[in-house]
Amino acid sequence: MFSNSLSIRYLHYQIFGKLTTINPSSTGFKCLLFAVVAIGSFSCREDVDKTQLATYEGPYRTSYEVELLHSDSAIVRTKLMADTQLEFKNGDAEFPDGIVIHFYDKEGELSTTIRADRGYMERKTNIYRGEGDVQVHNIEKEQKLNSEELFWDKNKKKIYTDKFVTVEEPDRIIKGTGMEADEGFNEYKFTKVTGVINNVL
């Protein structure tokens, strides 16, 4: 920008080749002043590097006390509940305050529950992921599962994990790494069993 010592009169001399008395109310003065301001504005403006502008990738919508139902033949099959749901532009969702999923049998009775400290859903694959203290409970068979991470593939109707897993049955506890089961946790198989404790009750 022009330095403060550069007066309007001197600028007039540089442009018109002579010093003169300038009337602040004259049209010429106003035009000259406008030119100074315009030139100064252009000279002070820095070019913006568009590559440095950050793209917002956070949630665009937040919902509270969420309850999502999925029914088949007028019977509720699953119910998802969460205190908070963050929705992203690509369709993914996050449940930062925990997630609970209920599964119902053919008669519409609650059969299995899944609980997790945090939940995530990937829209493209329709796969949900639970993290933290993840618990699965088959009410009818009195089977319980604990792990630090669990996936629910809604399309394939199965749950699975490659993390350490503990399964409690009425008469034994099974520990292992990696597990796959139907979404109702009726039948399951371990990738690797590391220990079995029988007759625990």
N, C-alpha and C positions, 0 to 999 in steps of 0.2 A: 504494500500500500504506500501512498505518498506519505512522507514524513510530516510531522506537525509544523515544521519550519517553512514548509512550502505554502506560501500565502496565495490567496485567490488572485491578487494583483500580479504576483510573479508568474503565475500560470497564464494570466492574460497576456503578459509580456512575451512568454514563450510561444504562445499561439499566434498573437497578432503583431509582434515585433515592436511594441511600444508600451510604455507604462501609461496608465491613465487612472483617473478617479472613477471608481465603480459605485454606482448607485444600487444599493441592495434591493430596491423596489423595482429596478428596471427589468425589462424582459430579457435583456442580454445576460444580466447577472444570474437570473433564475435558470436560464438555459445552461450557462457555464457551471453553475452549482450542481445541476442535475447530471451533467457530464462527469464531474468529479466523483459524485456519489456512485454513478453507474460503473465507472472505471475501477473505483476502489472495491466495489462489490465483486466484480469479476476477478480482480487480482487477488482478493482474499479467499475466494472459494477454492477448496481443495477438491481434486477429482476423487470420486468415490470408487473404491475397488469393490465391485459387486461380488467378487469371489469371497470377500471377507464378511459379507452379510450372512448371519447365521439363520438357518431354516428352522422354524419352530417344529419340534417333533413331539411335543408333549400332548397330553389329552385335550380334546376339544369339547368334551362334555363329561360332567360328573353327575352320577345318580346315587341316591341314598335309599336304604331300605328296599333293596332290589329283590324281586321274587319272579323268576322265570319258570313257566310251566311248559312241559312238552306232553302232549296227549296223543293217544292212538285209539281209534274207535270210541271216542268220547270218554276214555279212561286215562287219567293222568299216569304217565310212565315215569317221568322225572320231574323234580322240582329243585331249582337252584336258588339259593338264598345268599345274600351278601349285604353287609352294612353299607359298603361303598363300592361303586363300580366306576372305573375310569375308562372312557371310550376314546379310541384313537382313530385318526383319519383313515387308516388302512383297514379298519374293521376289527382290529384286535382289542382286547379288553384286559384290564388288570383289576384285581380285587385286593387292595393293600391291607384291608382290615379283616381278612379271612373269608372263607367260602365254605358253604355247606351244600351238599347235594344229596337228595333223597331219591331212592329208586323204589318203584312200586311193582308188585307182582301182577299177574293177569286179572286178579280179582280187585285190584286197586288198593291192596293193603301194603303198608310200608314194609319193605323187606331188608333194605340195606342203606346205610348212610356213609358218606365220606365227609370228613372235616379236615381243613388245612388252615394254617396260620395266614398264608397268602395264596392267592390264586391268579392264574393267567389263562387267557384263551387266545388261540391263534385262529383267526377267521378262515384263512386259506385252507388249513387242514382240518378245522373243526376239532382240534385237540385241546383239552384243558390240562393244566399242570398245577399241582398243589405242592407247596413248599413249607418247610418248618416242621412242626409237629403234625404229621399227616396220620389220620386214623380212619380205618375202614371197619365197619361193624355189620356183619350179617346177623340180623336179629333172630331169624328162625334157627340157624345152625349154631348160634352162639360162637361165631368165629370173629376174631379181631385181628387186625393188621396194623402195624406201626412202621413208619418209614420217614425219612427226611424229605423224600420227593416221590411223587406219584403222578402218572399220566392217565388221563381218561380219553380214549379215542371214541368219540360219540358216534362216528360212522360205523366203526367196526364193533362197537359195543363191548369193549374190553378195557381193562386197567392193567398197567404194567409199570415197572421201575427197574433200573439197573443198580440201585443203591442197596444198602443193607436193610434187611426186612426181618421183622419178628411177627410170627403168626401164632396166636393163642387159640387153641381149641379146648373143649371141655376137659380132655384128658391128656393134653400134651402141649408143649411149646416148641415151635420149630424156628430156627434161626438160619438165615442164609443171605446170599447176595444175588439180586436179580429175581424178579417174579413176574408172572403173567397170569391173569385170571379173567373170567367173564365179568362184565360190569356189576353183576349182582354178588360177586365174590362167593359163588357157589362151588366152582371148581377152580383150582389153581395149581401152578407148577413152579418150582424154583429152578433158577439157572444153576445155582450151586448151594447145596445145603451144608452149613457149617456146624450145626448142632441140633440135637433133639432131646428134650427132657420129657419123659413119660410120667403119667399118673401124678400130675402136679396138684390135682384137686383131691 
